Amino acid sequence: MSSSAVDFALKNYPRFVEELKALLRIPSISTLPEHAGDCRLAADSLATELKRIGMEHVRLIETKGHPMVYGDWLHATGKPTALVYGHYDVQPPDPLDEWLSPPFEPTERDGNIYARGAVDDKGQVMAQVKALESLLVATGKLPINVRVIFEGEEEVGGEGIADFVASKPPELKADFALVSDTELFAPGLPTLCVGLRGMIYTELEVRSSRTDLHSGVYGGAAPNSFVSLAQILAKLKDEEGKILIPGFYDDVIPPSAEELATWKKLPFDEEHYRISEVGSKQLVGEKGYSVLERTWARPTLDVHGIPGGFTGAGAKTVIPAKATAKVSMRLVPGMTPAKAFALYKSFVEKIAPAGVDVEVRLIHSGDPCVVAVNNPYIQAATRALHEVWGKDTVFIRSGGSIPIVGDFDRHLGLPSVMMGFGLPDDNLHAPNEKFHLKNFELGIISLIRFMEEAAN
């Protein structure tokens, strides 16, 4: 497996870890306006790094929100062009009291690096950058042409890059996309993600009166926005996990028999998943489907928060005039965000209790996708991963959503190689997020070998 680029990466790996820590110290929380400067600092840091390692035409591309980082190297005549994608923004670290070490002071512990953004997605972005550096510095060139685009709004819907991709700019002309924002199915098991669920994220608002009312004076006559909201939510899904919106499942394309057969062979322990990952008394969901089917290939509907009313200490006997719920649906191949939202909105308006007004708002959305495994770039990735990890690559889907992958397919016609190096217990979006340091090292080497294989 030895190559000059791999040798360079192994020799410089301690420095790479320190440079990752520097990026992790920047609290680039895209959803909080007070961290807009930190998001720009993270973008500037990545741009500076791309320039330092020899990438060309490096610049920030402004959006209505946080800037994107662009760079390219296009001197591999006759070779394919990769569009390397990642994101530098992170989720808020709350609840802070559950972190064992400060979320923006990266800490090494038990072979892992702990920090917000460690695996989602700064650690994986840095694996991409360090693979490029190793190739450029050790060999003076890249084996394939590369365009890099890093965004700062993935955690808040990615609207800026979605608009950019939809405009089909020449900066994104490529043969395939390389996305490192996924995980291994199990430790030490090389994995390529070939399917993602899409999503729609919504707000459902119920208004029951002109202003908050005294429950003693008006209780029994005035409608209660929270009760009405609860009644609506209860009618969206039954106790067995089936979504009750008429027509919601009509366009679902199920996985093939061959794909289901490969999933059954994966090293999946349902009890370990329930206890160690979910931490619940039992698992729920649609009957007749395995856990992997329910999380990878079936639509879902979840409630994320219900702000409003009185939640302070003590008592306040108020009938709230307004109640809001944040509701999302994960979509699977065959479904479209536009149709799913239209069906949902129509159903909510139909089942709303008498005496209240409802408003259903779409916050952001993304398309589901499945990538064919017989394209040459997936095959090159399979060869590279086998060489580095010493095991056959497994193909999985992810229950999560990376909206940009659907955008790359729909607008640019690009298949995505989703080669990520996280682990199922890395706590992305949760306290004590981590990245296994050996996976950071092997991820860099895998990306080097992939680019070398993609040139063949």
C-alpha positions in Angstrom: 0.0 0.0 0.0 3.0 2.3 0.3 3.1 5.3 -1.9 4.9 8.6 -1.4 1.6 10.3 -0.5 0.7 7.6 2.0 4.2 7.8 3.5 3.9 11.6 3.8 0.5 11.3 5.5 1.8 8.8 8.1 4.9 10.9 8.8 2.9 14.1 9.2 -0.1 12.6 11.0 0.7 14.2 14.5 0.7 17.6 12.8 -2.6 16.8 11.0 -4.2 16.1 14.4 -3.1 19.4 15.8 -4.4 21.2 12.8 -7.8 19.5 13.2 -7.9 20.6 16.8 -7.3 24.2 15.7 -10.4 24.0 13.4 -12.5 22.3 16.1 -11.8 25.2 18.5 -13.8 27.6 16.3 -17.5 27.5 17.4 -18.9 27.7 13.9 -22.5 27.2 15.0 -24.5 28.1 11.9 -27.9 28.3 13.4 -27.0 31.0 16.0 -26.6 34.5 14.6 -24.1 35.5 17.3 -21.7 32.9 15.8 -21.7 34.3 12.2 -18.2 35.6 12.8 -17.0 32.2 13.9 -18.5 30.6 10.7 -16.6 33.1 8.6 -13.4 32.4 10.6 -13.8 28.7 10.0 -14.3 29.4 6.2 -11.2 31.7 6.1 -9.1 29.1 8.0 -10.0 26.4 5.4 -9.4 28.8 2.5 -6.0 29.6 4.0 -5.2 25.9 4.3 -6.3 25.1 0.8 -4.0 27.8 -0.5 -1.1 26.6 1.6 -1.2 23.0 0.3 -1.3 24.1 -3.4 -4.9 24.3 -4.4 -5.7 27.0 -6.9 -8.4 29.6 -7.5 -9.2 29.5 -3.8 -11.8 31.9 -2.6 -14.9 32.4 -0.5 -18.2 32.4 -2.3 -20.8 34.5 -0.5 -24.3 33.4 0.1 -27.3 35.0 1.9 -25.9 33.2 5.0 -22.5 31.8 5.7 -19.8 31.7 2.9 -18.7 28.7 1.0 -15.1 27.8 0.4 -14.0 27.0 -3.2 -10.7 25.7 -4.6 -9.5 23.6 -7.5 -6.6 21.8 -9.1 -7.3 20.9 -12.8 -4.1 19.7 -14.4 -4.7 16.0 -14.7 -5.3 15.9 -18.4 -7.7 13.1 -19.5 -8.5 12.1 -15.9 -11.9 12.4 -14.2 -12.8 15.4 -12.0 -14.0 15.0 -8.4 -16.2 17.5 -6.6 -15.0 17.2 -3.0 -17.8 18.3 -0.6 -17.9 18.9 3.2 -19.2 21.4 5.7 -17.5 23.4 8.4 -20.6 24.4 10.4 -21.7 22.5 13.5 -24.7 22.0 15.7 -25.1 23.8 19.0 -23.4 22.0 21.9 -26.3 22.0 24.3 -26.8 20.5 26.9 -23.5 21.7 28.1 -23.6 20.0 31.5 -23.5 16.6 29.8 -20.1 17.2 28.2 -17.1 15.5 30.0 -14.8 18.1 28.4 -15.5 21.5 26.9 -17.2 21.1 23.4 -14.9 23.6 21.7 -11.7 22.5 23.5 -10.8 19.3 21.6 -9.7 16.6 24.1 -8.0 13.3 23.3 -9.4 10.4 25.4 -9.5 6.6 24.9 -8.2 6.9 21.3 -10.8 9.4 20.3 -10.9 13.2 19.9 -13.9 14.8 21.6 -15.3 18.1 20.4 -18.4 19.5 18.7 -17.9 18.9 15.0 -15.2 16.2 15.5 -16.9 13.8 13.2 -19.7 16.0 11.8 -18.0 17.2 9.7 -14.7 19.0 10.6 -12.8 15.8 11.2 -13.9 14.3 7.9 -13.3 17.6 6.0 -9.8 17.7 7.4 -9.3 14.1 6.3 -10.1 15.3 2.7 -7.8 18.3 3.0 -4.9 16.2 4.4 -5.3 13.6 1.6 -5.0 16.4 -0.9 -2.0 17.9 0.9 -0.3 14.5 1.0 -0.7 14.0 -2.7 0.2 17.6 -3.7 3.3 17.9 -1.4 4.6 14.4 -1.8 4.1 14.1 -5.6 3.7 17.6 -6.8 0.3 16.9 -8.4 -3.0 15.2 -8.0 -3.8 11.9 -9.8 -7.3 13.3 -10.8 -8.8 16.8 -11.2 -10.3 18.1 -8.0 -12.8 20.9 -7.2 -13.4 21.5 -3.5 -16.6 23.1 -2.1 -17.1 23.4 1.6 -20.3 25.0 2.9 -21.3 26.5 6.2 -25.0 25.9 6.4 -25.5 22.1 6.2 -26.8 22.0 9.7 -29.5 24.6 8.9 -30.7 23.3 5.6 -28.0 24.3 3.2 -30.0 26.8 1.3 -27.0 28.8 0.0 -25.2 25.9 -1.6 -28.6 24.5 -2.9 -29.2 27.7 -4.8 -25.6 27.7 -6.0 -25.8 24.1 -7.3 -29.2 24.7 -9.0 -27.6 27.5 -11.0 -25.2 24.9 -12.5 -22.1 27.1 -12.2 -18.9 26.2 -14.1 -17.0 25.9 -10.8 -18.9 22.6 -10.1 -18.4 20.9 -13.4 -17.2 17.4 -12.5 -17.7 13.6 -13.1 -18.6 12.6 -9.5 -18.9 14.0 -6.0 -16.9 12.8 -3.0 -18.8 13.3 0.2 -17.2 12.4 3.6 -20.1 13.0 6.0 -21.1 9.4 6.8 -20.0 6.5 9.0 -18.8 2.9 9.0 -21.4 0.4 9.7 -19.2 -1.1 12.4 -15.7 -0.5 13.8 -13.1 -1.6 11.3 -15.6 -2.4 8.6 -15.1 -0.3 5.4 -18.4 1.1 4.3 -19.9 3.0 1.4 -23.2 4.7 1.9 -25.3 4.3 -1.3 -28.6 5.7 -0.1 -30.0 8.5 1.9 -33.4 9.5 3.1 -34.7 12.9 2.2 -36.7 15.2 4.5 -39.1 18.0 5.0 -38.8 20.1 8.2 -41.9 22.0 9.1 -43.6 24.2 11.7 -47.2 23.6 12.6 -48.8 26.6 14.3 -52.2 26.6 15.9 -54.0 29.9 17.0 -57.0 29.6 19.2 -57.7 33.2 20.4 -56.6 36.8 19.9 -54.6 36.8 23.2 -53.7 34.5 26.1 -56.8 33.9 28.3 -57.4 33.2 32.1 -58.3 29.5 32.4 -60.6 30.2 35.3 -62.6 32.9 33.5 -62.6 31.3 30.0 -61.8 27.6 30.6 -64.6 25.4 29.2 -65.6 27.9 26.5 -62.4 29.0 24.9 -60.4 26.7 22.6 -56.9 25.8 23.9 -54.2 25.9 21.2 -52.0 23.3 23.0 -54.9 20.8 23.3 -55.8 21.4 19.7 -52.2 20.9 18.6 -51.9 17.7 20.6 -55.1 16.4 19.0 -53.6 17.1 15.5 -50.3 15.5 16.3 -52.0 12.4 17.7 -53.8 11.9 14.4 -50.7 12.0 12.2 -49.3 8.6 13.2 -50.8 5.5 14.9 -49.4 3.6 17.8 -47.6 1.1 15.6 -45.7 3.9 13.8 -47.7 4.0 10.6 -48.2 7.5 9.2 -51.9 8.2 8.7 -51.6 11.0 6.1 -53.6 9.7 3.1 -51.4 8.9 0.1 -48.2 9.3 2.0 -46.8 5.9 1.1 -48.1 5.8 -2.5 -44.8 6.6 -4.2 -42.4 4.6 -1.9 -39.9 2.5 -3.9 -38.9 -0.4 -1.6 -35.3 -1.8 -1.6 -34.7 -4.7 -3.9 -34.6 -8.3 -2.7 -30.9 -8.4 -3.3 -30.3 -5.3 -1.2 -32.4 -6.6 1.6 -30.5 -9.9 1.5 -27.2 -8.0 1.9 -28.6 -6.0 4.9 -29.4 -9.3 6.6 -25.8 -10.3 6.4 -24.5 -7.1 8.2 -23.2 -7.5 11.7 -26.2 -5.9 13.4 -27.1 -6.7 17.0 -30.6 -5.3 17.7 -30.2 -5.5 21.5 -26.9 -3.7 21.4 -28.4 -1.1 19.2 -31.4 -0.7 21.6 -29.3 -0.5 24.7 -26.1 1.2 23.7 -27.2 3.5 20.9 -30.9 4.2 21.5 -31.0 3.6 25.3 -34.7 2.8 25.4 -36.8 0.1 27.0 -37.9 -1.2 23.5 -37.8 -0.2 19.9 -40.8 1.0 18.0 -41.9 1.4 14.4 -43.8 -0.2 11.6 -44.6 -3.9 12.0 -43.2 -6.2 9.3 -40.0 -4.3 8.8 -36.6 -4.9 10.3 -34.8 -2.1 12.2 -32.5 -1.4 9.2 -35.5 -1.2 6.9 -37.3 1.1 9.2 -34.3 3.4 9.6 -33.0 3.3 6.1 -35.9 2.7 3.7 -39.2 3.7 5.3 -40.6 7.2 5.8 -40.9 8.6 9.3 -42.7 11.5 11.1 -41.2 13.0 14.2 -42.0 15.9 16.6 -38.9 17.8 17.7 -40.2 20.5 20.0 -43.3 22.3 21.1 -42.4 25.8 22.3 -45.1 28.2 23.7 -47.4 28.7 26.6 -46.1 29.1 30.2 -43.1 26.9 31.1 -41.5 29.0 34.0 -41.3 28.1 37.6 -44.5 28.1 39.6 -48.0 28.3 38.1 -49.7 30.6 35.6 -53.3 29.6 34.7 -53.2 30.6 31.1 -54.9 29.3 28.0 -52.3 30.0 25.4 -53.4 31.8 22.2 -50.8 30.1 20.1 -49.0 26.7 20.1 -46.3 25.6 17.7 -44.8 22.2 16.9 -41.6 21.5 14.9 -42.4 18.4 12.8 -40.2 16.6 10.3 -40.7 13.7 7.9 -37.9 11.6 6.5 -38.6 10.6 2.9 -37.4 7.6 0.9 -36.8 7.0 -2.9 -39.8 7.6 -5.0 -41.1 10.4 -2.7 -40.6 14.1 -3.3 -40.5 16.9 -0.7 -43.1 19.0 -2.6 -45.7 16.2 -2.7 -45.1 15.0 0.8 -45.5 18.5 2.2 -48.7 19.1 0.2 -50.2 15.9 1.5 -49.2 16.7 5.0 -50.5 20.3 4.9 -53.8 19.3 3.4 -54.3 16.6 6.0 -53.5 18.9 8.9 -55.9 21.5 7.7 -58.6 18.8 7.3 -58.2 17.4 10.8 -57.8 20.7 12.7 -60.3 20.9 15.5 -63.2 23.4 15.2 -62.5 26.9 16.5 -58.8 27.2 15.7 -56.7 28.4 12.8 -53.7 26.3 11.6 -50.7 27.3 9.5 -48.2 24.8 8.2 -44.8 26.2 7.2 -42.0 24.4 5.3 -38.6 25.3 6.8 -36.3 23.3 4.6 -36.3 20.1 2.6 -34.1 17.6 0.7 -34.5 14.8 -1.8 -33.9 11.1 -1.1 -31.4 9.3 -3.3 -29.9 5.9 -4.1 -26.5 5.6 -5.9 -25.9 2.7 -8.3 -23.0 0.6 -7.1 -21.8 -0.4 -10.5 -20.3 3.0 -11.5 -16.5 3.2 -11.9 -16.1 5.6 -9.0 -17.9 3.4 -6.5 -15.8 0.5 -7.8 -12.5 2.5 -7.3 -13.6 3.3 -3.8 -14.3 -0.3 -3.1 -10.8 -1.3 -4.2 -9.2 1.5 -2.2 -11.1 0.6 1.0 -10.3 -3.1 0.7 -6.6 -2.3 0.4 -6.5 0.0 3.4 -8.8 -1.8 5.7 -8.2 -5.4 4.6 -11.8 -6.3 4.4 -14.6 -6.3 1.8 -16.5 -3.1 1.6 -20.2 -3.2 2.7 -22.9 -1.1 1.0 -25.4 0.5 3.3 -28.0 3.2 3.3 -28.3 6.0 5.9 -31.5 7.1 7.7 -30.1 10.6 7.7 -30.3 13.2 5.0 -27.5 15.0 3.1 -29.7 17.2 0.9 -26.7 18.3 -1.3 -26.3 14.7 -2.5 -29.8 14.9 -4.1 -28.9 18.3 -5.5 -25.7 17.0 -7.1 -27.7 14.3 -8.8 -30.7 16.3 -9.8 -29.0 19.5 -11.0 -25.5 18.3 -12.1 -26.1 14.7 -12.9 -23.3 13.7 -10.5 -23.2 10.3 -8.6 -21.9 10.7 -5.1 -19.2 8.5 -3.5 -20.2 8.7 0.2 -17.0 7.6 1.9 -17.2 8.5 5.6 -15.3 7.3 8.6 -17.5 8.0 11.6 -18.8 5.3 13.9 -22.4 4.7 15.1 -21.5 5.7 18.6 -19.8 9.0 17.7 -22.6 11.1 19.3 -23.0 13.5 16.4 -25.5 16.2 17.3 -25.2 15.1 20.9 -23.0 15.8 23.9 -19.5 14.2 23.8 -19.3 14.0 20.1 -16.1 12.2 19.1 -14.0 11.0 16.1 -11.9 7.8 16.5 -8.4 9.0 15.8 -7.4 5.7 14.0 -10.4 6.3 11.7 -9.0 9.9 11.0 -5.7 8.3 10.0 -7.1 5.5 7.9 -9.6 7.9 6.4 -6.8 10.1 5.1 -5.0 7.1 3.6 -8.3 5.7 2.1 -9.0 9.0 0.4 -5.4 9.1 -1.0 -5.7 5.6 -2.4 -9.2 6.3 -3.7 -8.0 9.3 -5.8 -5.1 7.2 -7.1 -7.5 4.4 -8.0 -10.0 6.8 -9.6 -7.3 7.8 -12.0 -7.0 4.3 -13.4 
